Amino acid sequence: MFKYTVLRLNVDSRKWTLNNYRVEEVLGPVGVGIKIHNELESWGKDVFDPVNALVLGSGVFAGSKLFGTHRLVAVFRSPETGGIHVSEMGGAAYRFIGCGANAISIEGRSEEPAIIFVKGDEKGVKEVSIEHINEAKLNDIFKNYGGYVGAYALEKYLIDTYWDVISTLKARPIVVGPAALKTVYGALVSIDVDFVRKRFAEGSEDFAARGGPGSVLAQAHNVVAIIAGGGYRPELPKQLTDYAELVTFMKNALGKDYISAVNEATVKYRYDPSIGVGGTFGVNYPHYRESLPMFNYNTIYLHKAMRKKIVDVLLENFWRPVKEETFDKAKTWATCGEPCPAACKKIWRGKKLDYEPSNALGPWIGVFKIGLTAKLIDLADQLGFDAIAIGHVIAWLLEATYRGLLQPQEIGLSEKPKFDPMLLNVEELAINAKLAEELLVNLVEGKIEILKVVARGIREAAKKLNEMFADRVKRLGMKFEDLVVYQPYGDRWYMTPNYYWTPGLLLPLPVTGKYWTNYTTTFTEPEEFGKTVAMRIIKEAEISNAGLCRFHRGWAEKILPKLYETLGIKIDLDQHIKALYQQIAEYNIKAGAKPRIVEGEKAKDAIALLASELGVEDWSKKFASNRDVALREWIERAIKIIATQLSLSEQWYNELK
């Protein structure tokens, strides 16, 4: 009988227990995370109350020779959405699993900033200890240590200070940066370790960032680092641990050679010979082209011919330098830290570039020089920000300043931004990179009053800024929330979307801000679209709960039930995940975080204008006649079919506000 072991640690009392859960009951970290949160009734407390457990765990296949099975999954109540959120980092479970537990649940609050050590041996968890770091010393490290700042500086400090422990355990530190202490946009940051050279493994950094898990770890628990590893190896069946048997098993399951199946499924992320690039950065720009959202979604208002001109400038100045150096001249690729043929981390001049962070701190904020964007990504990463979230924050503030709702000096900017997508001058637009850097630094320094408000979340900040600058709002005829796109939850919560032009990221669903939806640039009848959303929710959540990398979903989704069968678990996986999703939905209602229909003008337009963009005439006419009425009809019909497909209660499609 296989079990899922959770180390539950109270960092205040330093007491810990090992709790074993039946694998068929939870299946993985998402299932166990929801179970723990329901037990703690964390929905009834403040989001930064110590009862908001950060559950950090691997899937049940971690420790096997299956590619892509070593994502580390964080489950927590989000300080952005107000409800349960799930965020993942690639490769980290490859080291973590050695600690002897499948997951760690961090509860309670330490009086001083804490570093958690979990040491495992061949029998399981051997030792759990906590060391403290003086707050003043932590701040000094964040400012500069070993040539780094923030989270990177802290990990470098840990490697230097605890090298004997880290090298013995073969552990990969998980840390936070100042963004986690000062804002709701804090990520969990982890860079794989080069144990031969006693340094970071370049390009193998990853982040569990969406929803602010780093902020929960730092502000709810006062924990700044976790070092977990050791000699434990899970007892898994030979079909998963012996490579020869694995190859035979996979050929029978997939009907083709394992490596061939993996390579076919991950071609986009490894290398697509048809366009001579790979990875999300390399593929997405030439693929999505005119449907790419840029300038804080303002390009959706432009004619397609104008967007084509902008994309041409983008490809020449932003994408082509990476293609030439990272693919044509030398293949500087890396993995997330586990053995994997996809090698999806594409490195340009020492910096890993993925589509989402690059768009967030590039075209989204009006920056078209890849060198400037790479520098911004590196700063945001080091400070420990969720790059996707902070891209929305920066673009929103830059546009609000450009339009006159804010004055530059009020948010610490040295001058006014350039935010006209028609400008087409990469040199003039470069000023936005300088201003973005100022905002990143000012947000973590916490000295500017307006930015202190912004640091607590976009939606609340928008309402507050409407009050603070009521005269400007009235004079300009626009509210602060009209300049930013988000999915609202309850009265105060929200989630910003990933960088795709699609209605799938702006539907009132229990979990948004990740790929648990249909995120393709499509617009169809709501019932048809809703069915595709429901299907993707089920499949993506299954992959997350298994601790599998979604880049491997092309082969993994086909055989996941068979993989569980190797553990002796025969289960209707789709029904299990539906029940799990229902639990998330019910939790979020209790937490006051039921999703609502989008409320800002630009968010509404992002859905409505797509119908016209894609030539869906009936809905284009409806939106043109009365956008808000048509939008409500489309969303309500889509949500009704999604709720039906997922067996959600009627609360999800009745009384939508």
C-alpha positions as CSV (number, residue, x, y, z in Angstrom):
1,M,0.0,0.0,0.0
2,F,1.6,3.2,-1.1
3,K,1.2,6.3,1.1
4,Y,1.7,10.0,0.8
5,T,3.8,11.3,3.7
6,V,3.4,14.9,4.9
7,L,5.8,16.5,7.4
8,R,3.6,19.0,9.3
9,L,5.9,21.6,10.9
10,N,4.9,24.3,13.3
11,V,7.7,26.9,13.1
12,D,6.6,28.6,16.3
13,S,6.7,25.6,18.6
14,R,9.2,23.7,16.4
15,K,7.0,20.6,16.8
16,W,6.6,18.3,13.8
17,T,4.7,15.2,13.0
18,L,4.7,12.8,10.0
19,N,1.2,12.2,8.7
20,N,0.5,9.4,6.2
21,Y,-2.4,9.7,3.7
22,R,-3.7,7.0,1.4
23,V,-2.5,7.8,-2.1
24,E,-5.8,6.8,-3.6
25,E,-7.5,9.4,-1.4
26,V,-5.3,12.4,-2.2
27,L,-3.3,11.3,-5.3
28,G,-0.8,14.1,-4.8
29,P,0.1,17.6,-3.4
30,V,-3.0,19.4,-4.5
31,G,-5.3,16.9,-2.9
32,V,-3.4,16.8,0.4
33,G,-3.1,20.6,0.4
34,I,-6.8,21.1,0.2
35,K,-7.4,18.5,2.9
36,I,-5.0,20.3,5.3
37,H,-6.6,23.7,4.6
38,N,-10.1,22.4,5.2
39,E,-8.9,20.8,8.4
40,L,-7.3,24.1,9.5
41,E,-10.4,26.0,8.4
42,S,-8.0,28.6,7.0
43,W,-10.8,30.2,5.0
44,G,-12.0,31.9,8.2
45,K,-8.8,33.7,9.0
46,D,-6.8,36.6,7.6
47,V,-4.8,35.5,4.5
48,F,-1.5,36.2,6.4
49,D,-2.6,34.4,9.6
50,P,-0.2,31.6,10.6
51,V,-3.0,29.1,10.0
52,N,-2.6,29.7,6.2
53,A,-0.4,26.6,5.7
54,L,2.0,26.6,2.8
55,V,1.9,23.0,1.6
56,L,4.9,22.2,-0.6
57,G,5.0,18.8,-2.1
58,S,6.0,16.5,-4.9
59,G,3.9,14.1,-6.9
60,V,3.8,10.4,-6.2
61,F,6.0,9.6,-9.2
62,A,8.9,11.8,-7.9
63,G,12.0,9.6,-7.6
64,S,11.1,7.6,-10.7
65,K,12.9,7.7,-14.0
66,L,9.9,9.2,-15.7
67,F,10.8,12.5,-17.4
68,G,9.0,15.6,-16.0
69,T,7.8,14.1,-12.7
70,H,9.8,16.3,-10.4
71,R,7.8,19.6,-10.2
72,L,7.4,20.9,-6.6
73,V,3.8,22.1,-6.0
74,A,2.7,24.8,-3.6
75,V,-0.8,24.8,-2.3
76,F,-1.9,27.8,-0.2
77,R,-4.5,30.5,0.3
78,S,-3.5,33.3,-2.1
79,P,-3.1,36.9,-0.9
80,E,-4.3,37.9,-4.4
81,T,-7.3,35.7,-5.1
82,G,-8.3,35.1,-1.4
83,G,-8.9,31.5,-2.2
84,I,-6.9,28.3,-2.7
85,H,-4.2,28.6,-5.3
86,V,-1.8,26.1,-6.8
87,S,1.7,27.1,-8.0
88,E,4.6,25.0,-9.2
89,M,8.3,25.1,-9.8
90,G,10.1,22.8,-12.2
91,G,12.7,20.3,-11.1
92,A,12.9,21.2,-7.5
93,A,11.4,17.9,-6.3
94,Y,14.3,16.0,-7.8
95,R,16.3,17.1,-4.7
96,F,13.5,17.6,-2.3
97,I,12.3,14.0,-2.4
98,G,15.4,12.9,-0.6
99,C,14.2,14.5,2.6
100,G,12.0,11.5,3.3
101,A,8.6,13.2,3.0
102,N,6.4,13.7,-0.1
103,A,5.3,17.2,1.2
104,I,6.0,19.7,4.0
105,S,3.1,21.7,5.5
106,I,4.5,24.9,7.1
107,E,2.2,26.2,9.9
108,G,2.6,28.7,12.7
109,R,4.8,31.8,12.7
110,S,8.4,32.1,13.8
111,E,9.4,35.1,15.9
112,E,12.5,35.7,13.8
113,P,13.1,35.0,10.1
114,A,13.6,31.3,9.9
115,I,15.5,28.8,7.8
116,I,14.0,25.3,7.8
117,F,16.3,22.2,7.4
118,V,14.8,18.8,6.7
119,K,17.3,15.9,6.5
120,G,16.4,12.5,5.2
121,D,18.1,9.1,5.2
122,E,17.3,5.8,3.6
123,K,14.5,5.3,6.2
124,G,12.7,8.6,5.8
125,V,12.8,12.0,7.6
126,K,15.7,11.9,10.0
127,E,16.0,15.4,11.4
128,V,14.0,18.7,11.3
129,S,15.6,21.8,12.6
130,I,15.2,25.6,12.4
131,E,17.8,28.3,12.4
132,H,17.1,32.0,12.6
133,I,18.7,34.9,10.8
134,N,18.7,38.4,12.3
135,E,16.3,40.7,10.4
136,A,19.0,43.3,9.9
137,K,21.4,40.8,8.6
138,L,18.7,39.4,6.2
139,N,18.2,42.9,4.9
140,D,21.9,43.4,4.4
141,I,22.0,40.1,2.4
142,F,19.1,41.2,0.3
143,K,20.9,44.5,-0.6
144,N,24.0,42.8,-1.8
145,Y,25.8,39.5,-1.2
146,G,28.2,37.8,-3.6
147,G,27.3,40.1,-6.4
148,Y,23.5,39.4,-6.1
149,V,20.5,41.0,-4.5
150,G,17.3,39.6,-3.0
151,A,16.5,35.9,-3.3
152,Y,19.6,35.1,-5.3
153,A,21.8,36.8,-2.7
154,L,20.1,34.7,0.0
155,E,20.6,31.5,-1.8
156,K,24.2,32.4,-2.4
157,Y,24.6,33.1,1.3
158,L,23.0,29.8,2.2
159,I,25.4,27.9,-0.1
160,D,28.4,29.7,1.4
161,T,27.3,29.4,5.0
162,Y,25.7,25.9,5.0
163,W,27.7,24.2,2.2
164,D,28.5,21.1,4.3
165,V,24.8,20.5,4.9
166,I,23.6,21.4,1.4
167,S,26.3,19.3,-0.3
168,T,25.7,16.3,2.0
169,L,22.0,16.4,1.5
170,K,22.3,17.3,-2.2
171,A,19.7,19.9,-1.4
172,R,18.4,22.7,-3.5
173,P,17.5,25.7,-1.4
174,I,14.0,27.3,-1.8
175,V,14.1,30.9,-0.8
176,V,12.1,34.2,-0.9
177,G,13.2,37.7,-1.7
178,P,12.2,41.1,-0.4
179,A,9.2,41.2,-2.7
180,A,7.7,38.4,-0.5
181,L,8.2,40.5,2.6
182,K,6.9,43.7,1.2
183,T,4.2,42.8,-1.3
184,V,1.6,40.2,-2.2
185,Y,3.5,39.3,-5.4
186,G,6.2,37.2,-3.8
187,A,7.5,34.0,-5.4
188,L,9.2,30.9,-4.1
189,V,12.6,31.0,-5.8
190,S,15.0,28.1,-6.3
191,I,18.1,27.8,-8.4
192,D,19.6,24.3,-8.8
193,V,23.1,23.9,-7.4
194,D,26.2,22.9,-9.2
195,F,27.8,20.6,-6.5
196,V,31.1,20.3,-8.4
197,R,31.7,24.0,-8.7
198,K,29.9,25.1,-5.5
199,R,27.7,27.6,-7.3
200,F,24.4,28.1,-9.1
201,A,23.6,25.9,-12.1
202,E,23.1,28.6,-14.7
203,G,19.6,28.6,-16.3
204,S,18.2,26.0,-13.9
205,E,16.3,28.5,-11.8
206,D,12.6,28.2,-11.3
207,F,9.8,29.8,-9.5
208,A,6.5,28.9,-7.9
209,A,5.1,32.4,-8.2
210,R,1.5,32.7,-9.3
211,G,-0.8,33.7,-6.5
212,G,2.0,34.8,-4.1
213,P,3.2,31.7,-2.3
214,G,6.5,33.4,-1.4
215,S,4.5,36.2,0.3
216,V,2.6,33.6,2.3
217,L,5.8,31.8,3.4
218,A,7.4,35.1,4.5
219,Q,4.5,37.1,5.9
220,A,2.3,34.4,7.4
221,H,5.1,32.2,8.7
222,N,8.2,34.4,8.8
223,V,10.1,31.7,6.9
224,V,12.7,32.8,4.3
225,A,14.3,29.6,3.3
226,I,13.8,25.8,3.1
227,I,16.7,23.4,2.7
228,A,15.3,19.8,2.2
229,G,17.1,16.8,0.9
230,G,19.0,13.7,1.8
231,G,19.4,10.0,1.0
232,Y,15.8,8.8,1.0
233,R,14.6,7.1,-2.2
234,P,10.9,6.3,-2.5
235,E,9.8,2.7,-2.9
236,L,8.3,2.7,-6.3
237,P,7.6,-0.2,-8.7
238,K,10.3,-1.4,-11.1
239,Q,8.3,-0.2,-14.1
240,L,9.1,3.3,-12.9
241,T,12.6,2.9,-11.5
242,D,14.3,0.4,-13.7
243,Y,14.9,2.1,-17.0
244,A,14.7,-1.1,-19.1
245,E,11.4,-2.0,-17.5
246,L,10.2,1.6,-17.9
247,V,10.9,1.6,-21.6
248,T,8.9,-1.7,-22.0
249,F,6.0,-0.4,-19.9
250,M,5.9,2.9,-21.7
251,K,6.0,1.3,-25.2
252,N,3.0,-0.9,-24.2
253,A,1.2,2.1,-22.7
254,L,1.9,4.6,-25.4
255,G,2.1,2.2,-28.4
256,K,5.4,3.7,-29.4
257,D,9.0,4.1,-28.3
258,Y,9.2,6.2,-25.1
259,I,11.9,8.6,-26.1
260,S,10.2,9.2,-29.5
261,A,6.9,9.9,-27.7
262,V,8.5,12.3,-25.3
263,N,10.4,14.1,-28.1
264,E,7.2,14.5,-30.2
265,A,5.2,15.8,-27.2
266,T,7.9,18.3,-26.2
267,V,9.0,19.6,-29.7
268,K,7.8,23.1,-29.0
269,Y,9.7,23.3,-25.7
270,R,12.9,21.6,-27.0
271,Y,13.4,22.6,-30.7
272,D,10.9,23.1,-33.5
273,P,12.9,22.7,-36.8
274,S,10.2,24.3,-38.8
275,I,11.0,27.7,-37.3
276,G,14.5,27.0,-36.1
277,V,13.7,27.8,-32.4
278,G,12.3,26.2,-29.3
279,G,11.1,27.0,-25.8
280,T,8.1,29.3,-25.1
281,F,10.1,32.4,-25.9
282,G,11.3,31.1,-29.2
283,V,8.0,29.7,-30.4
284,N,5.3,32.0,-29.1
285,Y,6.3,35.2,-30.7
286,P,6.3,34.0,-34.4
287,H,3.3,31.8,-33.6
288,Y,0.9,34.2,-32.0
289,R,2.1,37.3,-33.9
290,E,-0.7,39.9,-34.2
291,S,-2.7,38.2,-31.4
292,L,0.1,38.9,-28.9
293,P,-1.1,41.3,-26.2
294,M,1.2,44.2,-25.8
295,F,1.2,47.7,-24.2
296,N,-1.0,46.5,-21.3
297,Y,-3.6,45.1,-23.8
298,N,-3.9,48.4,-25.7
299,T,-2.9,46.8,-29.0
300,I,-6.3,45.1,-29.0
301,Y,-7.7,48.4,-30.1
302,L,-5.5,48.7,-33.2
303,H,-6.2,47.5,-36.7
304,K,-4.5,44.2,-37.5
305,A,-2.3,45.9,-40.1
306,M,-0.9,48.2,-37.4
307,R,-0.3,45.3,-35.1
308,K,1.6,43.5,-37.8
309,K,4.0,46.5,-38.0
310,I,4.5,46.4,-34.3
311,V,5.1,42.6,-34.4
312,D,7.7,43.1,-37.2
313,V,9.6,45.6,-35.0
314,L,9.3,43.2,-32.1
315,L,10.6,40.2,-34.0
316,E,13.6,42.1,-35.4
317,N,14.7,43.8,-32.1
318,F,13.4,41.4,-29.4
319,W,13.1,37.9,-30.8
320,R,15.8,37.6,-33.6
321,P,18.8,38.4,-31.3
322,V,17.8,35.4,-29.1
323,K,17.2,33.1,-32.1
324,E,20.6,34.0,-33.5
325,E,22.6,33.5,-30.3
326,T,20.7,30.8,-28.6
327,F,19.8,28.6,-31.5
328,D,21.7,29.5,-34.7
329,K,25.2,30.0,-33.2
330,A,25.1,27.9,-30.1
331,K,22.5,25.8,-28.3
332,T,22.7,27.2,-24.8
333,W,19.9,25.2,-23.2
334,A,19.4,23.7,-19.8
335,T,16.8,21.7,-17.8
336,C,14.9,22.8,-14.8
337,G,17.1,20.6,-12.6
338,E,15.9,17.1,-13.4
339,P,17.1,14.9,-16.2
340,C,14.9,15.7,-19.2
341,P,15.5,15.6,-23.0
342,A,13.3,18.7,-23.5
343,A,16.0,21.1,-22.1
344,C,13.3,23.8,-22.2
345,K,15.4,26.5,-20.5
346,K,16.8,28.6,-23.3
347,I,19.6,30.9,-22.1
348,W,20.6,34.2,-23.7
349,R,23.7,35.9,-22.4
350,G,23.5,34.1,-19.1
351,K,19.7,34.7,-18.5
352,K,17.0,32.1,-18.9
353,L,14.2,33.6,-21.1
354,D,10.7,32.2,-21.1
355,Y,7.7,33.8,-22.9
356,E,5.7,35.0,-20.0
357,P,8.3,36.9,-18.0
358,S,9.8,38.2,-21.3
359,N,6.4,39.6,-22.5
360,A,5.6,40.9,-19.0
361,L,8.7,43.0,-18.8
362,G,9.1,43.6,-22.6
363,P,6.3,44.3,-25.1
364,W,3.6,44.4,-22.4
365,I,5.3,47.5,-20.8
366,G,6.3,48.9,-24.2
367,V,10.0,47.7,-24.2
368,F,11.3,46.2,-27.5
369,K,15.0,45.8,-26.7
370,I,15.7,42.3,-25.5
371,G,18.8,43.3,-23.6
372,L,16.8,45.8,-21.5
373,T,14.1,43.2,-20.8
374,A,16.6,40.5,-19.9
375,K,18.0,42.9,-17.3
376,L,14.6,43.6,-15.9
377,I,13.7,39.9,-15.7
378,D,16.9,39.3,-13.8
379,L,16.1,42.1,-11.4
380,A,12.6,40.9,-10.8
381,D,13.8,37.4,-10.4
382,Q,16.4,38.4,-7.9
383,L,14.0,40.5,-5.9
384,G,11.7,37.5,-5.8
385,F,8.7,38.8,-7.7
386,D,6.1,36.9,-9.7
387,A,7.2,38.2,-13.1
388,I,3.7,37.7,-14.6
389,A,2.0,39.6,-11.8
390,I,4.6,42.4,-11.6
391,G,4.3,43.0,-15.4
392,H,0.7,43.8,-14.9
393,V,1.5,46.1,-12.0
394,I,4.2,48.0,-13.9
395,A,2.2,48.4,-17.1
396,W,-0.8,49.6,-15.1
397,L,1.2,52.2,-13.3
398,L,3.1,53.3,-16.4
399,E,-0.2,53.7,-18.4
400,A,-1.9,55.5,-15.5
401,T,1.0,58.0,-15.4
402,Y,1.0,58.3,-19.2
403,R,-2.7,59.1,-19.2
404,G,-2.4,61.6,-16.3
405,L,-4.1,59.7,-13.5
406,L,-0.8,59.7,-11.7
407,Q,2.2,62.1,-11.8
408,P,5.6,60.5,-12.2
409,Q,7.0,61.8,-8.9
410,E,4.0,60.4,-6.9
411,I,5.3,56.9,-7.6
412,G,9.0,57.7,-7.6
413,L,9.5,57.9,-11.4
414,S,12.2,60.2,-12.8
415,E,10.1,61.1,-15.9
416,K,6.9,60.3,-17.8
417,P,6.7,57.0,-19.7
418,K,6.2,56.5,-23.4
419,F,3.1,54.3,-23.8
420,D,1.9,54.9,-27.3
421,P,1.9,51.6,-29.3
422,M,1.9,53.6,-32.5
423,L,5.3,55.1,-31.7
424,L,7.3,52.2,-33.2
425,N,10.6,53.7,-32.0
426,V,12.5,51.2,-29.8
427,E,15.0,53.8,-28.6
428,E,12.3,56.2,-27.4
429,L,10.3,53.4,-25.8
430,A,13.5,52.2,-24.0
431,I,12.7,54.8,-21.3
432,N,10.0,52.4,-20.0
433,A,12.7,49.9,-19.0
434,K,14.4,52.5,-16.8
435,L,11.1,53.4,-15.2
436,A,10.2,49.8,-14.7
437,E,13.5,49.3,-12.8
438,E,12.6,52.3,-10.6
439,L,9.2,50.8,-9.8
440,L,10.7,47.3,-9.0
441,V,13.1,48.9,-6.5
442,N,10.6,51.3,-5.1
443,L,8.1,48.6,-4.4
444,V,10.5,46.6,-2.3
445,E,11.9,49.6,-0.5
446,G,8.4,50.5,0.7
447,K,9.0,54.2,1.2
448,I,6.4,55.6,-1.3
449,E,2.8,55.8,0.1
450,I,1.0,55.0,-3.2
451,L,3.3,52.0,-3.8
452,K,2.6,50.7,-0.3
453,V,-1.1,50.6,-1.4
454,V,-0.2,48.9,-4.7
455,A,1.9,46.4,-2.9
456,R,-1.2,45.0,-1.2
457,G,-2.8,44.1,-4.5
458,I,-4.1,45.7,-7.7
459,R,-7.8,45.6,-7.1
460,E,-7.8,47.1,-3.7
461,A,-5.3,49.6,-4.8
462,A,-7.4,50.7,-7.8
463,K,-10.4,51.4,-5.5
464,K,-8.2,53.3,-3.1
465,L,-6.6,55.4,-5.9
466,N,-10.0,56.2,-7.3
467,E,-10.7,57.9,-3.9
468,M,-7.3,59.5,-3.6
469,F,-7.5,61.1,-7.0
470,A,-11.2,61.5,-7.5
471,D,-10.8,64.8,-9.3
472,R,-8.5,63.3,-11.9
473,V,-10.8,60.3,-12.3
474,K,-13.7,62.6,-13.0
475,R,-11.8,64.9,-15.3
476,L,-10.3,62.2,-17.4
477,G,-13.5,60.0,-17.4
478,M,-11.6,56.8,-16.4
479,K,-11.1,54.8,-13.3
480,F,-7.9,53.1,-12.2
481,E,-9.4,49.6,-12.7
482,D,-10.2,50.5,-16.3
483,L,-6.5,50.5,-17.1
484,V,-5.7,47.0,-15.8
485,V,-7.1,43.5,-16.7
486,Y,-7.9,41.1,-13.9
487,Q,-10.5,38.5,-12.9
488,P,-12.2,39.7,-9.7
489,Y,-13.0,37.5,-6.7
490,G,-15.4,38.5,-3.9
491,D,-15.2,42.2,-2.8
492,R,-11.5,42.7,-2.7
493,W,-9.6,39.8,-4.4
494,Y,-8.5,39.3,-8.0
495,M,-6.0,37.5,-10.3
496,T,-4.2,38.9,-13.3
497,P,-4.2,36.7,-16.5
498,N,-1.3,35.2,-18.3
499,Y,-0.2,36.9,-21.5
500,Y,-2.6,35.5,-24.1
501,W,-5.6,37.2,-25.8
502,T,-8.3,34.8,-24.8
503,P,-11.6,34.8,-22.9
504,G,-10.4,31.6,-21.1
505,L,-8.2,33.5,-18.7
506,L,-11.0,36.0,-17.8
507,L,-13.8,33.6,-16.8
508,P,-15.1,33.5,-13.2
509,L,-13.5,30.2,-12.3
510,P,-12.2,29.0,-8.9
511,V,-8.6,29.0,-10.0
512,T,-7.2,31.4,-12.6
513,G,-3.8,32.9,-13.4
514,K,-2.6,29.5,-14.6
515,Y,-3.4,27.1,-17.4
516,W,-6.3,25.4,-15.9
517,T,-8.5,26.6,-18.8
518,N,-8.6,26.9,-22.6
519,Y,-6.0,29.7,-23.1
520,T,-5.9,29.5,-26.9
521,T,-6.8,32.6,-28.9
522,T,-10.3,31.4,-29.9
523,F,-13.9,32.7,-29.6
524,T,-16.8,30.4,-30.1
525,E,-20.3,29.9,-28.9
526,P,-20.2,29.9,-25.1
527,E,-21.3,26.3,-24.6
528,E,-18.7,25.0,-27.1
529,F,-16.0,27.1,-25.4
530,G,-17.1,26.1,-22.0
531,K,-16.8,22.4,-22.8
532,T,-13.2,23.0,-23.9
533,V,-12.5,24.9,-20.7
534,A,-13.9,22.1,-18.5
535,M,-11.9,19.5,-20.3
536,R,-8.6,21.5,-19.9
537,I,-9.4,22.1,-16.2
538,I,-9.6,18.4,-15.6
539,K,-6.5,17.4,-17.5
540,E,-4.3,20.3,-16.3
541,A,-5.3,19.7,-12.7
542,E,-4.5,16.0,-13.0
543,I,-1.1,16.9,-14.3
544,S,-0.5,19.4,-11.4
545,N,-1.6,16.9,-8.8
546,A,0.7,14.3,-10.2
547,G,3.6,16.7,-9.9
548,L,4.2,16.4,-13.6
549,C,5.6,19.1,-15.9
550,R,2.8,20.3,-18.2
551,F,5.4,20.5,-21.0
552,H,5.1,16.7,-21.0
553,R,1.3,16.7,-21.0
554,G,1.2,15.5,-24.6
555,W,2.1,12.0,-23.6
556,A,1.4,12.0,-19.9
557,E,-2.3,12.8,-20.2
558,K,-2.8,9.7,-22.3
559,I,-1.5,7.2,-19.8
560,L,-1.8,8.9,-16.3
561,P,-4.4,6.4,-15.1
562,K,-2.0,3.6,-16.1
563,L,0.8,5.2,-14.2
564,Y,-1.3,5.2,-11.0
565,E,-2.1,1.5,-11.7
566,T,1.6,0.7,-11.2
567,L,1.0,1.9,-7.6
568,G,-2.0,-0.5,-7.3
569,I,-4.4,2.4,-7.7
570,K,-7.3,1.9,-10.1
571,I,-9.4,5.1,-10.1
572,D,-11.6,7.2,-12.3
573,L,-9.1,10.0,-12.5
574,D,-11.5,12.5,-14.1
575,Q,-14.1,12.0,-11.5
576,H,-11.5,12.3,-8.7
577,I,-10.3,15.6,-10.1
578,K,-13.8,16.9,-10.5
579,A,-14.4,16.2,-6.8
580,L,-11.1,17.9,-5.9
581,Y,-12.0,21.0,-8.0
582,Q,-15.4,21.1,-6.2
583,Q,-13.6,21.2,-2.9
584,I,-11.6,24.2,-4.1
585,A,-14.7,26.0,-5.3
586,E,-16.5,25.3,-1.9
587,Y,-13.4,26.5,0.0
588,N,-13.3,29.7,-2.0
589,I,-16.9,30.5,-1.3
590,K,-16.3,30.1,2.4
591,A,-13.3,32.4,2.1
592,G,-15.4,35.2,0.5
593,A,-13.5,34.6,-2.8
594,K,-16.2,33.6,-5.2
595,P,-15.3,34.8,-8.7
596,R,-17.3,37.6,-10.4
597,I,-17.7,38.9,-13.9
598,V,-14.8,41.1,-15.1
599,E,-15.3,44.7,-14.0
600,G,-12.8,47.0,-15.7
601,E,-13.4,48.5,-19.2
602,K,-10.3,47.1,-20.7
603,A,-11.0,43.6,-19.3
604,K,-14.4,43.7,-20.9
605,D,-13.0,44.8,-24.2
606,A,-10.4,42.1,-24.1
607,I,-13.2,39.6,-24.5
608,A,-15.6,41.5,-26.6
609,L,-13.1,42.7,-29.2
610,L,-11.8,39.1,-29.8
611,A,-15.1,38.1,-31.3
612,S,-14.6,40.8,-34.0
613,E,-11.0,40.0,-34.4
614,L,-11.8,36.3,-35.2
615,G,-14.8,37.2,-37.4
616,V,-17.5,35.7,-35.1
617,E,-20.3,37.9,-36.6
618,D,-23.3,37.1,-34.4
619,W,-21.4,37.9,-31.2
620,S,-19.6,40.9,-32.8
621,K,-23.0,42.4,-33.5
622,K,-24.2,41.7,-29.9
623,F,-21.1,43.3,-28.4
624,A,-21.4,46.3,-30.7
625,S,-25.1,46.7,-29.7
626,N,-24.6,46.4,-25.9
627,R,-21.3,45.1,-24.8
628,D,-22.0,44.6,-21.1
629,V,-25.3,42.8,-21.7
630,A,-23.8,40.5,-24.3
631,L,-20.7,39.9,-22.2
632,R,-22.8,38.8,-19.2
633,E,-24.8,36.5,-21.5
634,W,-21.7,34.9,-23.0
635,I,-20.0,34.4,-19.6
636,E,-23.1,33.1,-17.8
637,R,-23.8,30.6,-20.6
638,A,-20.1,29.5,-20.6
639,I,-20.0,29.1,-16.8
640,K,-23.2,27.2,-16.7
641,I,-21.8,24.5,-19.1
642,I,-18.5,24.5,-17.2
643,A,-20.3,24.0,-13.9
644,T,-22.4,21.2,-15.4
645,Q,-19.4,19.5,-16.9
646,L,-17.5,19.7,-13.5
647,S,-20.5,19.0,-11.3
648,L,-20.1,22.3,-9.5
649,S,-23.0,23.7,-7.5
650,E,-25.5,26.1,-9.0
651,Q,-23.8,28.9,-7.0
652,W,-21.2,29.0,-9.8
653,Y,-23.6,30.1,-12.5
654,N,-26.4,31.7,-10.5
655,E,-26.1,35.1,-9.0
656,L,-22.9,36.1,-10.8
657,K,-22.3,39.8,-10.0
